[in-house]
Amino acid sequence: MSGRQFRNLVLVVAAAAIGWWIYKDRPTLSGFIDSLTNPLMGSHAAVESSERNRVVGDATTAITDQVELPVSSLHEGMTSAEVRDLFGPPDRNERFKEEGVERYRWTYTKAARVLTMENNRVIAISVIR
């Protein structure tokens, strides 16, 4: 087999392989371009998705750190049980006597409030600055 015949045989085999590929996959120009650029664009989309997830995760953490307490529903005359249901146990509980009456000072640092309690009822509310 001469070099020219071998080259012609290789060209016929290549043309047959390309023909078979076209018959089997029915490629389109846009599909061909997508297959070439998909690895590049896919990695870019993955980076964007990862960045979005990170930002959303950071925002969620920041939002959960900001606990909003229902301070507006706090009023004088509430029982100690109602206050505990609303805010939970106080951060600091001080017992003191004033005018011969035993009172308690409940401090809620997150709510920035100090409640003065007498006979298990709120008698005064002050704001911590």
N, CA and C atoms as a LAMMPS dump frame, in Angstrom:
ITEM: TIMESTEP
0
ITEM: NUMBER OF ATOMS
387
ITEM: BOX BOUNDS ff ff ff
-5.0000000000000000e+02 5.0000000000000000e+02
-5.0000000000000000e+02 5.0000000000000000e+02
-5.0000000000000000e+02 5.0000000000000000e+02
ITEM: ATOMS id mol type element x y z
1 1 1 N 0.861 -1.148 0
2 1 2 C 0 0 0
3 1 3 C 0.921 1.228 0
4 2 1 N 0.617 2.094 -0.936
5 2 2 C 1.451 3.282 -1.067
6 2 3 C 0.986 4.346 -0.071
7 3 1 N 1.769 5.359 0.104
8 3 2 C 1.466 6.439 1.034
9 3 3 C 0.19 7.168 0.64
10 4 1 N -0.024 7.291 -0.695
11 4 2 C -1.216 7.987 -1.168
12 4 3 C -2.462 7.175 -0.859
13 5 1 N -2.418 5.882 -1.046
14 5 2 C -3.568 5.016 -0.771
15 5 3 C -3.874 4.992 0.752
16 6 1 N -2.814 4.969 1.563
17 6 2 C -2.999 4.978 3.016
18 6 3 C -3.661 6.28 3.468
19 7 1 N -3.212 7.413 2.903
20 7 2 C -3.802 8.706 3.242
21 7 3 C -5.267 8.725 2.837
22 8 1 N -5.61 8.228 1.671
23 8 2 C -7.007 8.185 1.223
24 8 3 C -7.844 7.299 2.145
25 9 1 N -7.276 6.175 2.58
26 9 2 C -7.985 5.279 3.489
27 9 3 C -8.271 5.974 4.827
28 10 1 N -7.282 6.709 5.355
29 10 2 C -7.46 7.442 6.612
30 10 3 C -8.547 8.496 6.442
31 11 1 N -8.573 9.213 5.307
32 11 2 C -9.598 10.222 5.055
33 11 3 C -10.986 9.594 4.957
34 12 1 N -11.115 8.419 4.324
35 12 2 C -12.413 7.738 4.219
36 12 3 C -12.885 7.286 5.595
37 13 1 N -11.975 6.743 6.416
38 13 2 C -12.338 6.307 7.764
39 13 3 C -12.753 7.518 8.605
40 14 1 N -12.034 8.633 8.506
41 14 2 C -12.382 9.841 9.256
42 14 3 C -13.745 10.373 8.817
43 15 1 N -14.004 10.38 7.511
44 15 2 C -15.299 10.856 7
45 15 3 C -16.416 9.936 7.477
46 16 1 N -16.17 8.632 7.516
47 16 2 C -17.182 7.682 7.979
48 16 3 C -17.447 7.891 9.48
49 17 1 N -16.391 8.131 10.249
50 17 2 C -16.557 8.358 11.684
51 17 3 C -17.347 9.641 11.933
52 18 1 N -17.028 10.696 11.196
53 18 2 C -17.771 11.959 11.343
54 18 3 C -19.215 11.762 10.918
55 19 1 N -19.442 11.028 9.851
56 19 2 C -20.806 10.739 9.387
57 19 3 C -21.59 9.969 10.446
58 20 1 N -20.962 8.976 11.043
59 20 2 C -21.626 8.187 12.088
60 20 3 C -21.952 9.055 13.307
61 21 1 N -21.023 9.924 13.69
62 21 2 C -21.24 10.831 14.827
63 21 3 C -22.418 11.766 14.551
64 22 1 N -22.489 12.314 13.335
65 22 2 C -23.604 13.203 12.971
66 22 3 C -24.918 12.432 12.988
67 23 1 N -24.922 11.219 12.458
68 23 2 C -26.139 10.406 12.416
69 23 3 C -26.609 10.054 13.838
70 24 1 N -25.656 9.703 14.692
71 24 2 C -25.992 9.247 16.039
72 24 3 C -26.399 10.402 16.958
73 25 1 N -25.682 11.522 17.044
74 25 2 C -25.909 12.606 17.993
75 25 3 C -26.756 13.748 17.459
76 26 1 N -26.86 13.863 16.149
77 26 2 C -27.579 14.974 15.506
78 26 3 C -27.183 16.311 16.156
79 27 1 N -25.907 16.652 16.064
80 27 2 C -25.426 17.861 16.728
81 27 3 C -25.956 19.132 16.059
82 28 1 N -26.099 20.167 16.875
83 28 2 C -26.446 21.487 16.37
84 28 3 C -25.288 22.416 16.677
85 29 1 N -25.273 23.545 16.016
86 29 2 C -24.189 24.484 16.242
87 29 3 C -24.23 25.013 17.682
88 30 1 N -25.436 25.336 18.169
89 30 2 C -25.526 25.845 19.54
90 30 3 C -25.146 24.764 20.553
91 31 1 N -25.533 23.509 20.293
92 31 2 C -25.149 22.417 21.185
93 31 3 C -23.65 22.204 21.196
94 32 1 N -23.019 22.341 20.017
95 32 2 C -21.571 22.188 19.916
96 32 3 C -20.873 23.297 20.699
97 33 1 N -21.349 24.526 20.562
98 33 2 C -20.759 25.65 21.291
99 33 3 C -20.981 25.486 22.791
100 34 1 N -22.186 25.044 23.177
101 34 2 C -22.454 24.806 24.603
102 34 3 C -21.53 23.744 25.178
103 35 1 N -21.283 22.681 24.423
104 35 2 C -20.413 21.623 24.934
105 35 3 C -18.98 22.116 25.112
106 36 1 N -18.564 23.078 24.281
107 36 2 C -17.215 23.623 24.43
108 36 3 C -17.128 24.613 25.595
109 37 1 N -18.165 25.43 25.775
110 37 2 C -18.105 26.483 26.795
111 37 3 C -18.701 26.068 28.141
112 38 1 N -19.386 24.944 28.219
113 38 2 C -20.036 24.529 29.464
114 38 3 C -19.063 24.382 30.631
115 39 1 N -17.892 23.796 30.443
116 39 2 C -16.98 23.713 31.587
117 39 3 C -16.593 25.092 32.133
118 40 1 N -16.412 26.052 31.246
119 40 2 C -16.055 27.395 31.704
120 40 3 C -17.232 28.068 32.394
121 41 1 N -18.4 28.033 31.758
122 41 2 C -19.567 28.698 32.328
123 41 3 C -20.082 27.948 33.554
124 42 1 N -19.981 26.645 33.551
125 42 2 C -20.432 25.858 34.697
126 42 3 C -19.636 26.185 35.945
127 43 1 N -18.335 26.36 35.803
128 43 2 C -17.523 26.692 36.963
129 43 3 C -17.83 28.1 37.446
130 44 1 N -18.114 29.018 36.544
131 44 2 C -18.481 30.376 36.926
132 44 3 C -19.805 30.375 37.692
133 45 1 N -20.765 29.582 37.205
134 45 2 C -22.054 29.489 37.893
135 45 3 C -21.881 28.867 39.277
136 46 1 N -20.982 27.89 39.385
137 46 2 C -20.744 27.268 40.691
138 46 3 C -20.143 28.264 41.667
139 47 1 N -19.245 29.109 41.182
140 47 2 C -18.642 30.124 42.041
141 47 3 C -19.707 31.124 42.487
142 48 1 N -20.561 31.559 41.552
143 48 2 C -21.632 32.498 41.915
144 48 3 C -22.58 31.876 42.937
145 49 1 N -22.93 30.614 42.742
146 49 2 C -23.828 29.932 43.675
147 49 3 C -23.178 29.813 45.048
148 50 1 N -21.917 29.467 45.08
149 50 2 C -21.204 29.34 46.34
150 50 3 C -21.135 30.694 47.057
151 51 1 N -20.864 31.749 46.304
152 51 2 C -20.794 33.09 46.89
153 51 3 C -22.156 33.508 47.436
154 52 1 N -23.231 33.215 46.697
155 52 2 C -24.574 33.561 47.144
156 52 3 C -24.896 32.818 48.434
157 53 1 N -24.562 31.547 48.501
158 53 2 C -24.814 30.766 49.72
159 53 3 C -24.044 31.329 50.91
160 54 1 N -22.815 31.79 50.671
161 54 2 C -22.019 32.356 51.749
162 54 3 C -22.643 33.648 52.251
163 55 1 N -23.07 34.499 51.33
164 55 2 C -23.669 35.78 51.717
165 55 3 C -24.976 35.558 52.469
166 56 1 N -25.8 34.631 51.977
167 56 2 C -27.07 34.342 52.652
168 56 3 C -26.796 33.768 54.043
169 57 1 N -25.809 32.893 54.153
170 57 2 C -25.453 32.326 55.46
171 57 3 C -24.974 33.384 56.429
172 58 1 N -24.152 34.331 55.95
173 58 2 C -23.68 35.418 56.811
174 58 3 C -24.836 36.299 57.253
175 59 1 N -25.753 36.581 56.33
176 59 2 C -26.9 37.428 56.667
177 59 3 C -27.795 36.734 57.689
178 60 1 N -27.983 35.444 57.526
179 60 2 C -28.817 34.696 58.463
180 60 3 C -28.222 34.743 59.862
181 61 1 N -26.913 34.598 59.953
182 61 2 C -26.24 34.664 61.246
183 61 3 C -26.411 36.04 61.869
184 62 1 N -26.272 37.079 61.063
185 62 2 C -26.416 38.445 61.582
186 62 3 C -27.84 38.703 62.048
187 63 1 N -28.808 38.182 61.329
188 63 2 C -30.207 38.398 61.691
189 63 3 C -30.542 37.654 62.975
190 64 1 N -30.058 36.415 63.112
191 64 2 C -30.38 35.652 64.313
192 64 3 C -29.691 36.208 65.546
193 65 1 N -28.579 36.95 65.368
194 65 2 C -27.92 37.566 66.517
195 65 3 C -28.726 38.727 67.083
196 66 1 N -29.585 39.311 66.255
197 66 2 C -30.386 40.446 66.689
198 66 3 C -31.737 39.938 67.19
199 67 1 N -31.795 39.67 68.465
200 67 2 C -33.024 39.145 69.056
201 67 3 C -33.928 40.315 69.403
202 68 1 N -35.118 40.297 68.859
203 68 2 C -36.077 41.351 69.192
204 68 3 C -36.973 40.858 70.306
205 69 1 N -36.967 41.591 71.395
206 69 2 C -37.801 41.236 72.531
207 69 3 C -39.049 42.112 72.5
208 70 1 N -40.178 41.567 72.93
209 70 2 C -41.439 42.316 72.89
210 70 3 C -41.529 43.341 74.018
211 71 1 N -40.662 44.345 73.977
212 71 2 C -40.586 45.339 75.041
213 71 3 C -41.878 46.15 75.123
214 72 1 N -42.531 46.36 73.982
215 72 2 C -43.743 47.195 73.983
216 72 3 C -44.887 46.557 74.765
217 73 1 N -44.861 45.258 74.944
218 73 2 C -45.939 44.6 75.692
219 73 3 C -45.668 44.577 77.2
220 74 1 N -44.536 45.095 77.603
221 74 2 C -44.181 45.174 79.017
222 74 3 C -44.874 46.387 79.657
223 75 1 N -45.544 46.197 80.792
224 75 2 C -46.224 47.305 81.454
225 75 3 C -46.278 47.064 82.964
226 76 1 N -46.496 48.137 83.683
227 76 2 C -46.607 48.041 85.142
228 76 3 C -47.86 47.252 85.503
229 77 1 N -47.753 46.497 86.584
230 77 2 C -48.88 45.687 87.033
231 77 3 C -48.785 44.241 86.566
232 78 1 N -47.854 43.942 85.671
233 78 2 C -47.68 42.552 85.231
234 78 3 C -47.177 41.711 86.388
235 79 1 N -47.564 40.436 86.395
236 79 2 C -47.068 39.529 87.431
237 79 3 C -45.676 39.044 87.032
238 80 1 N -44.957 38.521 88.011
239 80 2 C -43.617 38.004 87.727
240 80 3 C -43.691 36.831 86.749
241 81 1 N -44.751 36.026 86.815
242 81 2 C -44.914 34.906 85.881
243 81 3 C -45.105 35.411 84.455
244 82 1 N -45.862 36.479 84.284
245 82 2 C -46.071 37.045 82.949
246 82 3 C -44.763 37.585 82.381
247 83 1 N -43.976 38.224 83.226
248 83 2 C -42.688 38.764 82.777
249 83 3 C -41.749 37.628 82.388
250 84 1 N -41.723 36.572 83.2
251 84 2 C -40.866 35.422 82.875
252 84 3 C -41.308 34.751 81.57
253 85 1 N -42.609 34.684 81.338
254 85 2 C -43.104 34.118 80.076
255 85 3 C -42.675 34.97 78.885
256 86 1 N -42.622 36.264 79.086
257 86 2 C -42.294 37.19 78.007
258 86 3 C -40.798 37.265 77.737
259 87 1 N -39.99 37.384 78.787
260 87 2 C -38.545 37.584 78.642
261 87 3 C -37.684 36.451 79.163
262 88 1 N -38.265 35.524 79.903
263 88 2 C -37.466 34.487 80.528
264 88 3 C -36.937 34.965 81.867
265 89 1 N -36.025 34.227 82.453
266 89 2 C -35.488 34.639 83.758
267 89 3 C -34.628 35.898 83.597
268 90 1 N -34.572 36.73 84.63
269 90 2 C -33.771 37.956 84.522
270 90 3 C -32.274 37.639 84.499
271 91 1 N -31.517 38.552 83.878
272 91 2 C -30.058 38.398 83.852
273 91 3 C -29.472 38.626 85.238
274 92 1 N -30.096 39.513 85.996
275 92 2 C -29.655 39.803 87.357
276 92 3 C -30.894 40.026 88.211
277 93 1 N -30.885 39.48 89.403
278 93 2 C -32.013 39.612 90.315
279 93 3 C -31.463 40.113 91.654
280 94 1 N -31.813 41.358 92.015
281 94 2 C -31.308 41.947 93.253
282 94 3 C -32.469 42.17 94.227
283 95 1 N -32.258 41.793 95.461
284 95 2 C -33.265 42.001 96.505
285 95 3 C -32.842 43.214 97.326
286 96 1 N -33.774 44.121 97.579
287 96 2 C -33.461 45.302 98.387
288 96 3 C -34.698 45.749 99.154
289 97 1 N -34.482 46.592 100.173
290 97 2 C -35.597 47.129 100.966
291 97 3 C -35.672 48.622 100.701
292 98 1 N -36.894 49.072 100.473
293 98 2 C -37.111 50.49 100.247
294 98 3 C -38.394 50.881 100.967
295 99 1 N -38.314 51.887 101.823
296 99 2 C -39.469 52.329 102.616
297 99 3 C -40.041 51.181 103.448
298 100 1 N -39.16 50.309 103.919
299 100 2 C -39.573 49.187 104.747
300 100 3 C -40.246 48.062 103.987
301 101 1 N -40.275 48.15 102.684
302 101 2 C -40.926 47.134 101.859
303 101 3 C -39.849 46.368 101.085
304 102 1 N -39.992 45.058 101.066
305 102 2 C -39.041 44.224 100.328
306 102 3 C -39.387 44.264 98.838
307 103 1 N -38.399 44.609 98.018
308 103 2 C -38.582 44.693 96.569
309 103 3 C -37.456 43.954 95.865
310 104 1 N -37.687 43.719 94.575
311 104 2 C -36.685 43.046 93.743
312 104 3 C -36.444 43.893 92.498
313 105 1 N -35.198 43.899 92.078
314 105 2 C -34.825 44.611 90.86
315 105 3 C -34.368 43.559 89.841
316 106 1 N -35.171 43.375 88.789
317 106 2 C -34.838 42.42 87.741
318 106 3 C -34.223 43.175 86.574
319 107 1 N -33.045 42.746 86.148
320 107 2 C -32.346 43.409 85.047
321 107 3 C -32.347 42.49 83.832
322 108 1 N -32.813 43.035 82.704
323 108 2 C -32.79 42.35 81.401
324 108 3 C -31.889 43.171 80.484
325 109 1 N -30.644 42.713 80.303
326 109 2 C -29.687 43.491 79.52
327 109 3 C -30.037 43.52 78.039
328 110 1 N -30.521 42.416 77.459
329 110 2 C -30.875 42.404 76.025
330 110 3 C -32.046 43.33 75.732
331 111 1 N -32.97 43.434 76.658
332 111 2 C -34.122 44.325 76.485
333 111 3 C -33.811 45.737 76.97
334 112 1 N -32.659 45.927 77.609
335 112 2 C -32.236 47.213 78.155
336 112 3 C -33.285 47.763 79.126
337 113 1 N -33.778 46.906 80.006
338 113 2 C -34.805 47.294 80.976
339 113 3 C -34.452 46.784 82.368
340 114 1 N -34.833 47.577 83.365
341 114 2 C -34.746 47.171 84.767
342 114 3 C -36.151 47.276 85.324
343 115 1 N -36.646 46.179 85.877
344 115 2 C -37.998 46.148 86.442
345 115 3 C -37.903 46.111 87.953
346 116 1 N -38.695 46.931 88.592
347 116 2 C -38.78 46.895 90.044
348 116 3 C -40.046 46.128 90.392
349 117 1 N -39.889 45.076 91.189
350 117 2 C -40.992 44.179 91.532
351 117 3 C -41.332 44.316 93.019
352 118 1 N -42.623 44.306 93.298
353 118 2 C -43.091 44.304 94.685
354 118 3 C -44.318 43.398 94.728
355 119 1 N -44.327 42.457 95.682
356 119 2 C -45.421 41.477 95.802
357 119 3 C -45.686 40.763 94.47
358 120 1 N -44.621 40.353 93.792
359 120 2 C -44.694 39.628 92.517
360 120 3 C -45.389 40.414 91.409
361 121 1 N -45.32 41.749 91.463
362 121 2 C -45.897 42.603 90.414
363 121 3 C -44.879 43.673 90.027
364 122 1 N -44.901 44.071 88.76
365 122 2 C -44.028 45.145 88.274
366 122 3 C -44.594 46.474 88.769
367 123 1 N -43.771 47.253 89.477
368 123 2 C -44.242 48.567 89.939
369 123 3 C -43.502 49.701 89.225
370 124 1 N -42.364 49.386 88.585
371 124 2 C -41.616 50.435 87.864
372 124 3 C -40.78 49.779 86.77
373 125 1 N -40.661 50.501 85.671
374 125 2 C -39.849 50.035 84.534
375 125 3 C -38.887 51.166 84.184
376 126 1 N -37.603 50.856 84.139
377 126 2 C -36.623 51.873 83.73
378 126 3 C -35.777 51.323 82.584
379 127 1 N -35.264 52.25 81.78
380 127 2 C -34.476 51.91 80.597
381 127 3 C -33.004 52.043 80.926
382 128 1 N -32.223 51.05 80.513
383 128 2 C -30.774 51.076 80.686
384 128 3 C -30.174 51.76 79.46
385 129 1 N -29.281 52.655 79.665
386 129 2 C -28.624 53.324 78.515
387 129 3 C -27.204 52.903 78.419
